[in-house]
Each structure stands twice: as C-alpha cells, then as structure tokens.
C-alpha cells in the first residue's frame, strides 16, 4: 500500500490513541492518517495571510481615482485588483 513508519508513544499518547480507535472504530493507520491531515490543515491555516495583510499588499497597487471620483473609495478598485492578481497567477501557472 504505502510507506510504513514506526514510532514510539508515551503512556498518555498511547491512551489517547486507544480511546480514539475504540470510539471511532478506526485502525491505527487510519487514525494516524486523519491526525496528520488534520494537523497539516491547521498549520496551513496559520500560514495563510489575514485579510489585513492582503489589504496591505494590495493598497500600494491602487491607482488614483478617475476624475470626479472620490480618492477614498478604494472599494471601486478592489474587484479590478483581484481580477488582475488572478490573471497574473494564471499567466505564471500558479493558479
């Protein structure tokens, strides 16, 4: 099937594994796969930029408003900026 990994558990961790296995009716392998995937998702969530960080990256790219439009209305440019960013990612092959 896949790669086999051996590791040692302390008493408390072994108890937790045993209880989870019995409660959810899982094999050791399936329990470890679920735990690793769950941990990976949590780590990825922590590494994602917050909306404030995304705004700070986009803010310098906002062009001056057209004649007669208020300069403080940045929402008018948000759609265009996101669209441009997505197009750039497609061109780079990262989307």
Secondary structure, DSSP 8 states (H G I E B T S, - for coil): ----------HHHHHHHHHHHHHHT--HHHHHHHHHHHHHHHHHHHHS--HHHHHHHHHTT-----TTS-TT-THHHHHHHHHHHHHHHHHHT--
